Amino acid sequence: MRACKQCSFISPDDVCPRCGSATSKEWQGYLVVIDHEKSDIAKKMSITSNGKYALRVR
Ligand SMILES: [Zn+2]
């Protein structure tokens, strides 16, 4: 799996399906957002949709 360099969204694609930015294989840890409206972490990371997000992308 790969993570987006821009929004950290995790997907198997070379280009992020969420924002269209390049993705990277170099990432660590992930966060599963089930209800982004109620998640403080999602707010801090500017996550506006549910899904899996990498905590750190290089
Ligand atoms: Zn993205």
N, CA, C, O and the ligand as a Tripos MOL2 file, in Angstrom:
@<TRIPOS>MOLECULE
protein
  233   231    59     0     0
PROTEIN
NO_CHARGES

@<TRIPOS>ATOM
      1 N           0.8280   -1.1970    0.0000 N.3       1 MET1
      2 CA          0.0000    0.0000    0.0000 C.3       1 MET1
      3 C           0.8740    1.2620    0.0000 C.2       1 MET1
      4 O           2.0210    1.2410    0.4460 O.2       1 MET1
      5 N           0.3090    2.3460   -0.5050 N.am      2 ARG2
      6 CA          1.0340    3.6050   -0.6130 C.3       2 ARG2
      7 C           0.2570    4.6970    0.1150 C.2       2 ARG2
      8 O          -0.9440    4.5660    0.3490 O.2       2 ARG2
      9 N           0.9480    5.7670    0.4670 N.am      3 ALA3
     10 CA          0.2870    6.8650    1.1610 C.3       3 ALA3
     11 C           0.5120    8.1750    0.4090 C.2       3 ALA3
     12 O           1.5950    8.4210   -0.1220 O.2       3 ALA3
     13 N          -0.5000    8.9900    0.3740 N.am      4 CYS4
     14 CA         -0.4320   10.2690   -0.3450 C.3       4 CYS4
     15 C           0.4830   11.2540    0.3770 C.2       4 CYS4
     16 O           0.3950   11.4160    1.5940 O.2       4 CYS4
     17 N           1.3620   11.9110   -0.3830 N.am      5 LYS5
     18 CA          2.2780   12.8920    0.2120 C.3       5 LYS5
     19 C           1.5370   14.1600    0.6380 C.2       5 LYS5
     20 O           2.0060   14.8980    1.5040 O.2       5 LYS5
     21 N           0.3990   14.4020    0.0360 N.am      6 GLN6
     22 CA         -0.3530   15.6190    0.3270 C.3       6 GLN6
     23 C          -1.3450   15.4290    1.4770 C.2       6 GLN6
     24 O          -1.3220   16.1850    2.4480 O.2       6 GLN6
     25 N          -2.2120   14.4280    1.3690 N.am      7 CYS7
     26 CA         -3.2810   14.2950    2.3700 C.3       7 CYS7
     27 C          -3.1440   13.0360    3.2260 C.2       7 CYS7
     28 O          -3.9670   12.8060    4.1120 O.2       7 CYS7
     29 N          -2.1000   12.2020    2.9730 N.am      8 SER8
     30 CA         -1.7970   11.0010    3.7720 C.3       8 SER8
     31 C          -2.7850    9.8570    3.5790 C.2       8 SER8
     32 O          -2.6890    8.8470    4.2760 O.2       8 SER8
     33 N          -3.7090    9.9850    2.6750 N.am      9 PHE9
     34 CA         -4.6750    8.9180    2.4190 C.3       9 PHE9
     35 C          -3.9610    7.6720    1.8920 C.2       9 PHE9
     36 O          -3.1220    7.7700    0.9970 O.2       9 PHE9
     37 N          -4.2870    6.5130    2.4390 N.am     10 ILE10
     38 CA         -3.6300    5.2740    2.0380 C.3      10 ILE10
     39 C          -4.4380    4.5680    0.9480 C.2      10 ILE10
     40 O          -5.6450    4.3610    1.0800 O.2      10 ILE10
     41 N          -3.7410    4.2050   -0.1290 N.am     11 SER11
     42 CA         -4.3830    3.4990   -1.2460 C.3      11 SER11
     43 C          -3.3260    2.6680   -1.9610 C.2      11 SER11
     44 O          -2.1340    2.8720   -1.7320 O.2      11 SER11
     45 N          -3.7320    1.7360   -2.8220 N.am     12 PRO12
     46 CA         -2.7390    0.9550   -3.5690 C.3      12 PRO12
     47 C          -2.2540    1.6690   -4.8280 C.2      12 PRO12
     48 O          -1.4310    1.1180   -5.5590 O.2      12 PRO12
     49 N          -2.7370    2.8650   -5.0970 N.am     13 ASP13
     50 CA         -2.4660    3.5340   -6.3700 C.3      13 ASP13
     51 C          -1.2540    4.4640   -6.3390 C.2      13 ASP13
     52 O          -0.8540    4.9400   -5.2760 O.2      13 ASP13
     53 N          -0.6690    4.7200   -7.5240 N.am     14 ASP14
     54 CA          0.4550    5.6460   -7.6490 C.3      14 ASP14
     55 C           0.0130    7.0980   -7.4720 C.2      14 ASP14
     56 O           0.7900    7.9630   -7.0690 O.2      14 ASP14
     57 N          -1.2600    7.3320   -7.7870 N.am     15 VAL15
     58 CA         -1.8230    8.6750   -7.6330 C.3      15 VAL15
     59 C          -2.9710    8.5940   -6.6350 C.2      15 VAL15
     60 O          -3.8030    7.6900   -6.7140 O.2      15 VAL15
     61 N          -3.0170    9.5130   -5.7180 N.am     16 CYS16
     62 CA         -4.0390    9.5010   -4.6720 C.3      16 CYS16
     63 C          -5.4440    9.6210   -5.2610 C.2      16 CYS16
     64 O          -5.7220   10.5640   -6.0030 O.2      16 CYS16
     65 N          -6.3370    8.6730   -4.9380 N.am     17 PRO17
     66 CA         -7.7040    8.7520   -5.4750 C.3      17 PRO17
     67 C          -8.5130    9.8810   -4.8330 C.2      17 PRO17
     68 O          -9.5770   10.2530   -5.3260 O.2      17 PRO17
     69 N          -8.0000   10.4120   -3.7380 N.am     18 ARG18
     70 CA         -8.7450   11.4360   -3.0070 C.3      18 ARG18
     71 C          -8.4160   12.8400   -3.4950 C.2      18 ARG18
     72 O          -9.3130   13.6550   -3.7080 O.2      18 ARG18
     73 N          -7.1100   13.1220   -3.6730 N.am     19 CYS19
     74 CA         -6.7380   14.4960   -4.0390 C.3      19 CYS19
     75 C          -5.9020   14.5730   -5.3170 C.2      19 CYS19
     76 O          -5.6260   15.6700   -5.8010 O.2      19 CYS19
     77 N          -5.4920   13.4270   -5.8720 N.am     20 GLY20
     78 CA         -4.7620   13.4470   -7.1380 C.3      20 GLY20
     79 C          -3.2700   13.6920   -7.0200 C.2      20 GLY20
     80 O          -2.5930   13.8230   -8.0400 O.2      20 GLY20
     81 N          -2.7330   13.7590   -5.8000 N.am     21 SER21
     82 CA         -1.2890   13.9710   -5.6160 C.3      21 SER21
     83 C          -0.5290   12.6520   -5.7030 C.2      21 SER21
     84 O          -1.1250   11.5750   -5.6820 O.2      21 SER21
     85 N           0.7860   12.7510   -5.8010 N.am     22 ALA22
     86 CA          1.6350   11.5620   -5.8550 C.3      22 ALA22
     87 C           1.6160   10.8490   -4.5080 C.2      22 ALA22
     88 O           1.4810   11.4740   -3.4560 O.2      22 ALA22
     89 N           1.7540    9.5180   -4.5650 N.am     23 THR23
     90 CA          1.8200    8.7440   -3.3310 C.3      23 THR23
     91 C           3.2330    8.2160   -3.1280 C.2      23 THR23
     92 O           4.0490    8.2330   -4.0500 O.2      23 THR23
     93 N           3.5190    7.7470   -1.9140 N.am     24 SER24
     94 CA          4.8550    7.2690   -1.5610 C.3      24 SER24
     95 C           4.7570    5.9170   -0.8670 C.2      24 SER24
     96 O           3.8020    5.6460   -0.1400 O.2      24 SER24
     97 N           5.7690    5.0650   -1.1050 N.am     25 LYS25
     98 CA          5.8370    3.7930   -0.3870 C.3      25 LYS25
     99 C           6.4390    3.9770    0.9950 C.2      25 LYS25
    100 O           6.3320    3.1020    1.8540 O.2      25 LYS25
    101 N           7.0830    5.1440    1.2010 N.am     26 GLU26
    102 CA          7.7870    5.4120    2.4600 C.3      26 GLU26
    103 C           6.8700    6.1110    3.4440 C.2      26 GLU26
    104 O           6.7950    7.3390    3.4910 O.2      26 GLU26
    105 N           6.1680    5.2950    4.2340 N.am     27 TRP27
    106 CA          5.2990    5.8950    5.2470 C.3      27 TRP27
    107 C           5.2700    5.0120    6.4800 C.2      27 TRP27
    108 O           5.5900    3.8250    6.4120 O.2      27 TRP27
    109 N           4.8860    5.5920    7.6050 N.am     28 GLN28
    110 CA          4.8940    4.8550    8.8740 C.3      28 GLN28
    111 C           3.5990    5.0690    9.6320 C.2      28 GLN28
    112 O           3.1130    6.1930    9.7550 O.2      28 GLN28
    113 N           3.0530    3.9870   10.1350 N.am     29 GLY29
    114 CA          1.8810    4.0480   10.9920 C.3      29 GLY29
    115 C           0.6420    4.5000   10.2350 C.2      29 GLY29
    116 O           0.7470    5.1630    9.2030 O.2      29 GLY29
    117 N          -0.5010    4.1500   10.7320 N.am     30 TYR30
    118 CA         -1.7030    4.6660   10.0990 C.3      30 TYR30
    119 C          -2.8330    4.8450   11.0940 C.2      30 TYR30
    120 O          -2.8500    4.2760   12.1850 O.2      30 TYR30
    121 N          -3.7520    5.6460   10.6690 N.am     31 LEU31
    122 CA         -4.9020    6.0130   11.4750 C.3      31 LEU31
    123 C          -6.1480    5.6620   10.6720 C.2      31 LEU31
    124 O          -6.2570    6.0130    9.4970 O.2      31 LEU31
    125 N          -7.0870    4.9670   11.3090 N.am     32 VAL32
    126 CA         -8.3380    4.6680   10.6170 C.3      32 VAL32
    127 C          -9.3810    5.6690   11.0840 C.2      32 VAL32
    128 O          -9.6930    5.7430   12.2720 O.2      32 VAL32
    129 N          -9.9090    6.4260   10.1610 N.am     33 VAL33
    130 CA        -10.9360    7.4110   10.4970 C.3      33 VAL33
    131 C         -12.2920    6.8370   10.0870 C.2      33 VAL33
    132 O         -12.5540    6.5910    8.9100 O.2      33 VAL33
    133 N         -13.1380    6.6330   11.0830 N.am     34 ILE34
    134 CA        -14.4630    6.0600   10.8280 C.3      34 ILE34
    135 C         -15.5060    7.1700   10.7770 C.2      34 ILE34
    136 O         -16.4290    7.1450    9.9620 O.2      34 ILE34
    137 N         -15.3360    8.1480   11.6700 N.am     35 ASP35
    138 CA        -16.2820    9.2710   11.7000 C.3      35 ASP35
    139 C         -15.4800   10.5570   11.8420 C.2      35 ASP35
    140 O         -15.2330   11.0330   12.9500 O.2      35 ASP35
    141 N         -15.0770   11.1120   10.6970 N.am     36 HIS36
    142 CA        -14.1550   12.2580   10.7240 C.3      36 HIS36
    143 C         -14.7520   13.4730   11.4150 C.2      36 HIS36
    144 O         -14.0090   14.3070   11.9320 O.2      36 HIS36
    145 N         -16.0810   13.5960   11.4350 N.am     37 GLU37
    146 CA        -16.6970   14.7710   12.0620 C.3      37 GLU37
    147 C         -16.5510   14.7400   13.5780 C.2      37 GLU37
    148 O         -16.5770   15.7840   14.2290 O.2      37 GLU37
    149 N         -16.3980   13.5350   14.1430 N.am     38 LYS38
    150 CA        -16.2970   13.4150   15.5970 C.3      38 LYS38
    151 C         -14.8690   13.1640   16.0550 C.2      38 LYS38
    152 O         -14.6280   13.0280   17.2540 O.2      38 LYS38
    153 N         -13.9160   13.0990   15.1320 N.am     39 SER39
    154 CA        -12.5380   12.7820   15.4930 C.3      39 SER39
    155 C         -11.6830   14.0340   15.6030 C.2      39 SER39
    156 O         -11.5430   14.7880   14.6410 O.2      39 SER39
    157 N         -11.1020   14.2520   16.8030 N.am     40 ASP40
    158 CA        -10.2200   15.4050   17.0090 C.3      40 ASP40
    159 C          -8.9440   15.2640   16.1990 C.2      40 ASP40
    160 O          -8.4100   16.2490   15.6900 O.2      40 ASP40
    161 N          -8.4460   14.0110   16.0790 N.am     41 ILE41
    162 CA         -7.2230   13.7880   15.3090 C.3      41 ILE41
    163 C          -7.4770   14.1270   13.8450 C.2      41 ILE41
    164 O          -6.6400   14.7450   13.1870 O.2      41 ILE41
    165 N          -8.6270   13.7200   13.3480 N.am     42 ALA42
    166 CA         -8.9680   14.0210   11.9550 C.3      42 ALA42
    167 C          -8.9920   15.5320   11.7320 C.2      42 ALA42
    168 O          -8.5290   16.0150   10.6980 O.2      42 ALA42
    169 N          -9.5220   16.2670   12.6800 N.am     43 LYS43
    170 CA         -9.5570   17.7370   12.5580 C.3      43 LYS43
    171 C          -8.1470   18.3030   12.5160 C.2      43 LYS43
    172 O          -7.8400   19.1740   11.7030 O.2      43 LYS43
    173 N          -7.2870   17.7970   13.4080 N.am     44 LYS44
    174 CA         -5.9030   18.2830   13.4570 C.3      44 LYS44
    175 C          -5.1690   18.0070   12.1570 C.2      44 LYS44
    176 O          -4.3450   18.8070   11.7140 O.2      44 LYS44
    177 N          -5.4770   16.8590   11.5440 N.am     45 MET45
    178 CA         -4.7880   16.4810   10.3130 C.3      45 MET45
    179 C          -5.5380   16.9550    9.0700 C.2      45 MET45
    180 O          -5.1680   16.6050    7.9490 O.2      45 MET45
    181 N          -6.5880   17.7500    9.2660 N.am     46 SER46
    182 CA         -7.3940   18.2790    8.1570 C.3      46 SER46
    183 C          -8.0040   17.1610    7.3060 C.2      46 SER46
    184 O          -8.1180   17.2850    6.0870 O.2      46 SER46
    185 N          -8.3900   16.0820    7.9630 N.am     47 ILE47
    186 CA         -9.0220   14.9630    7.2650 C.3      47 ILE47
    187 C         -10.5200   15.2360    7.1540 C.2      47 ILE47
    188 O         -11.2010   15.4730    8.1520 O.2      47 ILE47
    189 N         -11.0070   15.1960    5.9410 N.am     48 THR48
    190 CA        -12.4080   15.5410    5.7170 C.3      48 THR48
    191 C         -13.2080   14.3900    5.1180 C.2      48 THR48
    192 O         -14.3430   14.5790    4.6810 O.2      48 THR48
    193 N         -12.6160   13.1930    5.0960 N.am     49 SER49
    194 CA        -13.3950   12.0280    4.6750 C.3      49 SER49
    195 C         -12.8880   10.8050    5.4220 C.2      49 SER49
    196 O         -11.7490   10.7880    5.8890 O.2      49 SER49
    197 N         -13.7180    9.7930    5.5370 N.am     50 ASN50
    198 CA        -13.3320    8.5910    6.2630 C.3      50 ASN50
    199 C         -12.3860    7.7300    5.4320 C.2      50 ASN50
    200 O         -12.4110    7.7630    4.2020 O.2      50 ASN50
    201 N         -11.5490    6.9580    6.1280 N.am     51 GLY51
    202 CA        -10.6130    6.0760    5.4480 C.3      51 GLY51
    203 C          -9.3730    5.8670    6.2880 C.2      51 GLY51
    204 O          -9.3420    6.2010    7.4730 O.2      51 GLY51
    205 N          -8.3430    5.3040    5.6550 N.am     52 LYS52
    206 CA         -7.0700    5.0670    6.3400 C.3      52 LYS52
    207 C          -6.0850    6.1510    5.9460 C.2      52 LYS52
    208 O          -5.9720    6.4960    4.7690 O.2      52 LYS52
    209 N          -5.3750    6.6870    6.9210 N.am     53 TYR53
    210 CA         -4.4030    7.7540    6.6740 C.3      53 TYR53
    211 C          -3.0800    7.4250    7.3490 C.2      53 TYR53
    212 O          -3.0570    6.9560    8.4870 O.2      53 TYR53
    213 N          -1.9860    7.6700    6.6540 N.am     54 ALA54
    214 CA         -0.6640    7.4460    7.2330 C.3      54 ALA54
    215 C          -0.3570    8.5530    8.2380 C.2      54 ALA54
    216 O          -0.7460    9.7060    8.0530 O.2      54 ALA54
    217 N           0.3410    8.1820    9.2960 N.am     55 LEU55
    218 CA          0.7300    9.1880   10.2880 C.3      55 LEU55
    219 C           1.9420    9.9740    9.8270 C.2      55 LEU55
    220 O           2.0680   11.1610   10.1270 O.2      55 LEU55
    221 N           2.8360    9.3150    9.0960 N.am     56 ARG56
    222 CA          4.0420    9.9850    8.6100 C.3      56 ARG56
    223 C           4.3510    9.5110    7.1980 C.2      56 ARG56
    224 O           4.4750    8.3120    6.9520 O.2      56 ARG56
    225 N           4.4740   10.4480    6.2790 N.am     57 VAL57
    226 CA          4.7990   10.1170    4.8820 C.3      57 VAL57
    227 C           6.0830   10.8290    4.5090 C.2      57 VAL57
    228 O           6.2400   12.0230    4.7680 O.2      57 VAL57
    229 N           7.0180   10.0820    3.8910 N.am     58 ARG58
    230 CA          8.2650   10.7020    3.4510 C.3      58 ARG58
    231 C           8.2480   10.9530    1.9550 C.2      58 ARG58
    232 O           9.2190   11.4720    1.4040 O.2      58 ARG58
    233 ZN         -4.1370   12.7050   -1.3350 Zn       59 ZN59
@<TRIPOS>BOND
     1     1     2 1
     2     2     3 1
     3     3     4 2
     4     3     5 am
     5     5     6 1
     6     6     7 1
     7     7     8 2
     8     7     9 am
     9     9    10 1
    10    10    11 1
    11    11    12 2
    12    11    13 am
    13    13    14 1
    14    14    15 1
    15    15    16 2
    16    15    17 am
    17    17    18 1
    18    18    19 1
    19    19    20 2
    20    19    21 am
    21    21    22 1
    22    22    23 1
    23    23    24 2
    24    23    25 am
    25    25    26 1
    26    26    27 1
    27    27    28 2
    28    27    29 am
    29    29    30 1
    30    30    31 1
    31    31    32 2
    32    31    33 am
    33    33    34 1
    34    34    35 1
    35    35    36 2
    36    35    37 am
    37    37    38 1
    38    38    39 1
    39    39    40 2
    40    39    41 am
    41    41    42 1
    42    42    43 1
    43    43    44 2
    44    43    45 am
    45    45    46 1
    46    46    47 1
    47    47    48 2
    48    47    49 am
    49    49    50 1
    50    50    51 1
    51    51    52 2
    52    51    53 am
    53    53    54 1
    54    54    55 1
    55    55    56 2
    56    55    57 am
    57    57    58 1
    58    58    59 1
    59    59    60 2
    60    59    61 am
    61    61    62 1
    62    62    63 1
    63    63    64 2
    64    63    65 am
    65    65    66 1
    66    66    67 1
    67    67    68 2
    68    67    69 am
    69    69    70 1
    70    70    71 1
    71    71    72 2
    72    71    73 am
    73    73    74 1
    74    74    75 1
    75    75    76 2
    76    75    77 am
    77    77    78 1
    78    78    79 1
    79    79    80 2
    80    79    81 am
    81    81    82 1
    82    82    83 1
    83    83    84 2
    84    83    85 am
    85    85    86 1
    86    86    87 1
    87    87    88 2
    88    87    89 am
    89    89    90 1
    90    90    91 1
    91    91    92 2
    92    91    93 am
    93    93    94 1
    94    94    95 1
    95    95    96 2
    96    95    97 am
    97    97    98 1
    98    98    99 1
    99    99   100 2
   100    99   101 am
   101   101   102 1
   102   102   103 1
   103   103   104 2
   104   103   105 am
   105   105   106 1
   106   106   107 1
   107   107   108 2
   108   107   109 am
   109   109   110 1
   110   110   111 1
   111   111   112 2
   112   111   113 am
   113   113   114 1
   114   114   115 1
   115   115   116 2
   116   115   117 am
   117   117   118 1
   118   118   119 1
   119   119   120 2
   120   119   121 am
   121   121   122 1
   122   122   123 1
   123   123   124 2
   124   123   125 am
   125   125   126 1
   126   126   127 1
   127   127   128 2
   128   127   129 am
   129   129   130 1
   130   130   131 1
   131   131   132 2
   132   131   133 am
   133   133   134 1
   134   134   135 1
   135   135   136 2
   136   135   137 am
   137   137   138 1
   138   138   139 1
   139   139   140 2
   140   139   141 am
   141   141   142 1
   142   142   143 1
   143   143   144 2
   144   143   145 am
   145   145   146 1
   146   146   147 1
   147   147   148 2
   148   147   149 am
   149   149   150 1
   150   150   151 1
   151   151   152 2
   152   151   153 am
   153   153   154 1
   154   154   155 1
   155   155   156 2
   156   155   157 am
   157   157   158 1
   158   158   159 1
   159   159   160 2
   160   159   161 am
   161   161   162 1
   162   162   163 1
   163   163   164 2
   164   163   165 am
   165   165   166 1
   166   166   167 1
   167   167   168 2
   168   167   169 am
   169   169   170 1
   170   170   171 1
   171   171   172 2
   172   171   173 am
   173   173   174 1
   174   174   175 1
   175   175   176 2
   176   175   177 am
   177   177   178 1
   178   178   179 1
   179   179   180 2
   180   179   181 am
   181   181   182 1
   182   182   183 1
   183   183   184 2
   184   183   185 am
   185   185   186 1
   186   186   187 1
   187   187   188 2
   188   187   189 am
   189   189   190 1
   190   190   191 1
   191   191   192 2
   192   191   193 am
   193   193   194 1
   194   194   195 1
   195   195   196 2
   196   195   197 am
   197   197   198 1
   198   198   199 1
   199   199   200 2
   200   199   201 am
   201   201   202 1
   202   202   203 1
   203   203   204 2
   204   203   205 am
   205   205   206 1
   206   206   207 1
   207   207   208 2
   208   207   209 am
   209   209   210 1
   210   210   211 1
   211   211   212 2
   212   211   213 am
   213   213   214 1
   214   214   215 1
   215   215   216 2
   216   215   217 am
   217   217   218 1
   218   218   219 1
   219   219   220 2
   220   219   221 am
   221   221   222 1
   222   222   223 1
   223   223   224 2
   224   223   225 am
   225   225   226 1
   226   226   227 1
   227   227   228 2
   228   227   229 am
   229   229   230 1
   230   230   231 1
   231   231   232 2
@<TRIPOS>SUBSTRUCTURE
     1 MET1         2 RESIDUE 1 A MET
     2 ARG2         6 RESIDUE 1 A ARG
     3 ALA3        10 RESIDUE 1 A ALA
     4 CYS4        14 RESIDUE 1 A CYS
     5 LYS5        18 RESIDUE 1 A LYS
     6 GLN6        22 RESIDUE 1 A GLN
     7 CYS7        26 RESIDUE 1 A CYS
     8 SER8        30 RESIDUE 1 A SER
     9 PHE9        34 RESIDUE 1 A PHE
    10 ILE10       38 RESIDUE 1 A ILE
    11 SER11       42 RESIDUE 1 A SER
    12 PRO12       46 RESIDUE 1 A PRO
    13 ASP13       50 RESIDUE 1 A ASP
    14 ASP14       54 RESIDUE 1 A ASP
    15 VAL15       58 RESIDUE 1 A VAL
    16 CYS16       62 RESIDUE 1 A CYS
    17 PRO17       66 RESIDUE 1 A PRO
    18 ARG18       70 RESIDUE 1 A ARG
    19 CYS19       74 RESIDUE 1 A CYS
    20 GLY20       78 RESIDUE 1 A GLY
    21 SER21       82 RESIDUE 1 A SER
    22 ALA22       86 RESIDUE 1 A ALA
    23 THR23       90 RESIDUE 1 A THR
    24 SER24       94 RESIDUE 1 A SER
    25 LYS25       98 RESIDUE 1 A LYS
    26 GLU26      102 RESIDUE 1 A GLU
    27 TRP27      106 RESIDUE 1 A TRP
    28 GLN28      110 RESIDUE 1 A GLN
    29 GLY29      114 RESIDUE 1 A GLY
    30 TYR30      118 RESIDUE 1 A TYR
    31 LEU31      122 RESIDUE 1 A LEU
    32 VAL32      126 RESIDUE 1 A VAL
    33 VAL33      130 RESIDUE 1 A VAL
    34 ILE34      134 RESIDUE 1 A ILE
    35 ASP35      138 RESIDUE 1 A ASP
    36 HIS36      142 RESIDUE 1 A HIS
    37 GLU37      146 RESIDUE 1 A GLU
    38 LYS38      150 RESIDUE 1 A LYS
    39 SER39      154 RESIDUE 1 A SER
    40 ASP40      158 RESIDUE 1 A ASP
    41 ILE41      162 RESIDUE 1 A ILE
    42 ALA42      166 RESIDUE 1 A ALA
    43 LYS43      170 RESIDUE 1 A LYS
    44 LYS44      174 RESIDUE 1 A LYS
    45 MET45      178 RESIDUE 1 A MET
    46 SER46      182 RESIDUE 1 A SER
    47 ILE47      186 RESIDUE 1 A ILE
    48 THR48      190 RESIDUE 1 A THR
    49 SER49      194 RESIDUE 1 A SER
    50 ASN50      198 RESIDUE 1 A ASN
    51 GLY51      202 RESIDUE 1 A GLY
    52 LYS52      206 RESIDUE 1 A LYS
    53 TYR53      210 RESIDUE 1 A TYR
    54 ALA54      214 RESIDUE 1 A ALA
    55 LEU55      218 RESIDUE 1 A LEU
    56 ARG56      222 RESIDUE 1 A ARG
    57 VAL57      226 RESIDUE 1 A VAL
    58 ARG58      230 RESIDUE 1 A ARG
    59 ZN59       233 GROUP 0 **** ****
